[in-house]
Amino acid sequence: MRISDPQIVARLTKLAVELQPGISLADQTSLGIGGTADLLRIKKHESIPHLMKLLDSNHIPHKFLGGGSNLLVGDGELPWVMLQLVGPEPDVVLEGNLAHVDAAADLGRTVTFCAKNDLGGMEGLIGVPGTVGGALRMNAGAYGMQIGSYVREVKLYRAAERKIEFLRGHQISFEYRHTSFAPDDMMLSVTLELPSKPFKEILQGIRICNEKRRASQPLGQKSAGCIFKNPAGASAGRMIDELGLKGHAVGDAQVSDRHANFFVNAGKASAKDMLALIADVRGRVQKAFGVELENEVVVWNA
């Protein structure tokens, strides 16, 4: 989707929204896959309701883009513009055990910053790529923890109400890789209440998590993390592995040799390749185990 109307471009400038025309989503996602679209970088939260009104009144479809780490985007010219927050400086402010974090903040840097100030609990997220907003939307977790456990308040743009709202933690449902946020809600910031821990103790936990990731995940390759959610009481990766599918490929889209629930872009994989591989593996697991695997990766396909 391209924005060419000079009046719309001028209005975007007044709203402190930077237009980057025709960017490649392959450069914005950890999978390295995706077509092209205009990117609107939003510098002020307060501009968002006005921006949404501008886009809607001009029939310009849009999607919210975070760090692009759990995302598979379709090929070719995409039928939407992408909206992305520009984080303030600083993007994390501490107040006792509370961490006030902008949604655009890098997740790993946020965990490290809090750790250096003796605030722990999120050690398991240190190796998870992407933004805090993305982690919040998906209720990211690892090694027995999830970010939703620490959420006390969320600032977000509610598309249904066309306004910015604040939700307390108890007003939000946090489940396994799922939250009660609407698909078109935009995370703006979050307040986390974190337990006090000595930095050395947190650092030890971080090292253990990093060692586990290095031993089991294809960290040096382009991936979107786990492709499928784990079914209740089972492991998607274990089932795929038992079918001998490590290394199985469609074009340059490939099941990782290291972790069977990680699919990697081994070269110049297209979204078509990756979607075909996902469908193939899902079908094989369904046939062998009677289990319908559900995507954990978010798919944007026109």
N, C-alpha and C positions, 0 to 999 in steps of 0.2 A: 504494500500500500504506500502510495506516495502523496505527499501534500505539496501542491504547487500554487494554490491560490494565494496571491500576495497579501490579501487582507487577513487570511488566517495566519500566515507567517508573521505578520506584524502584530497580531493579537497575541500569539505565542510569546513573542519577545516581551510584550508588556506584562505577561504573566510570569516572567522569569523562567520560561521553559525553553531549553536549547534544542533546536531541531538539527538532527544529524541525518541527512538524507541517504537512503539506500545502503544501510549498513548490512553486513553479512552476519546472520545469526550463528553461523559456524564459528565466528570469532568471539561470540558472546556466550557460548555454551561449552561445558566441559567435555561433551561428546565430540565437539568439532563438526557438528552436522547442523544444517539449517539454511534456508533461503534468505532472501533479502527483504528489508522493509525499512521504513523511516523510523528512527528512534527519537523519542521525546524525553529529554532529561529534565526532571522536575527539581528545581532548587528550593522551593518553598512549599511546605505542606498546605499552607493557606490558599495556594493557587489551585489546588486539585479540584474542588467543586466547580470553580469557574472553567477550568480546563475541560472537565467532563461535559459541562453544558455546551461549550464550544464544539467539542467533538460530536456530541449527540445531535446538535442542531444542524451540523453539516454532514450528518450520516457517515461519520468516519469510525469504523469499528476499531477496537483497540484490545490489547492484552497487556498485563502487568509483567514486567521482566525483572527478576531479581538478579542473583548471581549466575543463573543458568546451569546449575550443577545437577539438577534432577529433572532434566528437560530434554525431550526429543522433538525437534522442530522439523516441519515438512520442508520439502525442496521447492526451488523456484521462487518467484515473486509472491510474497505472502499477502493475504487479503486484509491485513490489519496494520496499524501502527503500534509500535512497542512503547510502553511507558516505563520509565525507570527513575527511581529516586536518586538524587545526588546527596550523599551524606554530609552533615555539618561537621565542623571541626571545633571541639572534639565530638566524636560520635558515641562515646561512652562517658557517663558522668556518675560517679559513685557518691552515695549518701548512706553511710553506715553499711548495713548489709544489703542495701538496695543498689542495683545497677540500672540506671536509666539509659537505654540503648536505642539508637536510631536503627530502623529496620534495614537501612542500607549498609550498616556496619558489617565488616567481614567477620564471620563466625569464629574462625580460628584465632584471629587477633583479639577478639573480645574475650574469649576464654583465657588467653594468655594474660591479657591486661588485668582481668579480675584475679587471676591466680597470683600475680605479682603483688596484688593488694590483699592477699590472704583470704580471698573469697573463692570457694571451691564448689563442688557438686557437678560441674559440667565437664569434668576431665574426659569423659567418653566422647565428647564432641570435637576434641582438638583436631582430629584428622578429617573431619567432615567438611568438604568444600562448600562455598556459597555464602549467603548473607544470613544475618540473624532473622530477617523477615521471612526468608524461605524456610529456615529451620522451624520457625514458629508456625507457619501455615501447615507444614507437614508433620508437626510434632516430632521433629528429628530426635533420634536417640541411638544409643549404642552401649553395649556392655552393662545393661541393667538400669540405665537411666534414660530419662526423656526430658526435653526442655520444658514441656508443659507443667511439670511438677514445681517449677520455680516461678511461674508467671503470676504476677500480682495485678498487673493492669496492662491493657493494650490500647494504644491509640490507632485508629484505623479509619479509612474512608469507607462508609457503607454505601454501596452503589444503589441499593434499593431505596434508601432514604435520601440519597444525594447529599450527604453531609458527613462531616468528621465527627466521630463519637469515641467515647472511652468505655471500655468494658473491663470489669473486674474479673480476676481469675476464675471465680466461682460461677461466672456467667458463661464461661466457655467450656465446651466439652472437648477434652483431650483424650484421644484413644490411640491405638497402635497405628502410627503413620496417618492419622486422620484427625481433623478438628471440625468444629461446628461453624467455622467461618464460611461464608458464601463464596463461590468460585470467583466472583467479581469484586469481592472486598479487597482493599489494598492495605497491607500492613504498613504503618507509619513509624511506630516506636513501641517499645515494650519496657515495662519495669519488672525486673527479676529480683526476687529475694533469695540470696545465696547464703549457705552456711559458712561460718568462719572456719578456716583451716590454715595451719602454718604452710607457707609457700613450699617448703621442702617436702611436706607430705603430699601436697597437690602435684608437685613436679614428679614425684615418684609414680603417682597414678597416671600421669600423662605419659611417662616413659613406658609403662606397662602397656597402655593402650596403643601407643605408637608401634611397639614391638609386635603386638598381635596383628596390627594392620599390615605392617611390612611383610609379615610371614604369610598372610592369607589373601591379600588384595593386590590387584594390578596397579599399583600406585603410579607407575611411570607411563601408563597408557591412557588414552582418551576414553573415559567412561562416564556414566551417569549414576554411579553407585549401583545398588541393587535394582535390577529390572522388575522383579516380582516381589510382592509382599509374601511373607511366610504364612502359609495356612495355619490355622489353629492346631497346635501340637505337632507341627511338622516343619521341615526346612525345605524351601524351594530349591536352594542350591544343592542340597543333598540328593533330592530326587533327580535333578538334571544331571548331576554327576553320576548317579547310579545307572543312568541311561547311556553313559559313555559319550556325552555330548560336549565335553571340554574340547575346545579347538574347532567345533563345528561352525561352519561359516556360510553366509550368503553374501557373495561379493567380498567387500572388506569389512563387513559386520561379522563379528566373531564372538563366540562364547569364550570367555577367558580361560586360559590354561590353568590359572591359579585359583580362581573362585568362580564356580559355575553359574552363580546368580549375577555376575558382572558380565555384561556384554560390551565389547570394546570396538572402537573404530581403529582397525589395524592399518589403515592407509587413507583412502579417500572414500569411505563408506557414505552412501546416500541414505536419506531417511527411508526411501523405498526398500533398500537392503535391510536396514535395521528392523523395520516393521515386519518384513517377511520372515526374518530370523525369529523375532518375538512370537509371531503367529505359529511358526513351525515348532518351536520348542514347547509352547503352550499346548499345542495339539498332541504332541508326543507324550507329554506328562499326563494329559487328560486320558489318553488311550491306555497308558501303562498303569496309572495309579488311581484313575477315577477322580482326579482333583483338578478343578478349574482354577488356574493361577490368575491372580488379580495383579494388574500393573501397579508397581510402586512409582515407576518413572511416569512423569506427566507428559502426555503426547499432545502436541499442537500440530494438527495436520489438516490442511484445507480440504 
